[in-house]
Amino acid sequence: MNKKALAIVLAATLAACGSDDDGVGNAGNTGGAGAGGTPGTTATDSTNFIVPTFQTGLAEIQLAQLALQRSTNDDVRRYA
């Protein structure tokens, strides 16, 4: 069940990106090393990447589960 583990890791990452528990108060960061560690990267930039990536991964997992439930083709079931 590596797909479930991936979903859990992505959910935890997404939740961590939404919090600023370090107390530094860098919400207005427009330069320097931001959330991604790259100069000029902000938490918003990281969130704009992580949220769609998480949603795509979750959709892939759900489609694989649907294929397992409904497919009668052994090749499809092995792939899912």
N, C-alpha and C positions, 0 to 999 in steps of 0.2 A: 504493500500500500504506500509506495513512495509518493503517489499523487496527493494523498491526504496529508502527508508530512510536508510536502511543498506548499499546500494551501495554508497549513498552520503557520509555516515560516513566513509566508507572504503576508498573512494577516497580522502577525506580530510585528513585522517590519512596518507595515502600514500604520499600525497603532503607535509605534514608536516615533514615526515621522510627524505625527500630529501633536506630540507633546514637547514642551521645552522645559525639562526638569533640571537643567544644569544651572539655572538661575542667572545665566549670563545676560539674557535679554537681548539676543541678537535677531529679533524678529524683523528689523529693518535692514538687515545686512544686504548691501548691494555690491560689495567688493570684498576682496580677500578670500580666505578659505571659508566656504559656507558649509551647508549640511552635507554636501557630497565631497567635501575636501578639495574641490577644485576652485581656483580663484574665480570669483564672479558667480558662483553657484549658490542659490538660496534654497531654503526649505521648500518654497513653492515650486521651484524647478524640479526638485527631487520628487515631490508629491505628484506633480504633473506627469512624471514618468512612472512612478510606482502604481498609482491607482489604475490606469488603463492596463498596465502589465498584469496586475493582480486580477482584474476582471477578465482578461483574456485567458489567463491560466485557469481560473475558476470555470469559465465556459468550456474549456477543453476537458476538464475533469468531468463536468456534468454530461458532456456529449459522450465521453468514453463510458460513463455509467449507463447512459441510455442505450448505447450500442450493446453493452453486456446484457442488459435486460431484454432487449427486443430482437437481437440478431439471432438467426439460426445458422449462419455461416461460421464455421469453425475458424477460418482465417481472420474474420472480423473480430470474433471474440478473443482470439489470442492477441491481436494487435491492441485492442482496447484494454 
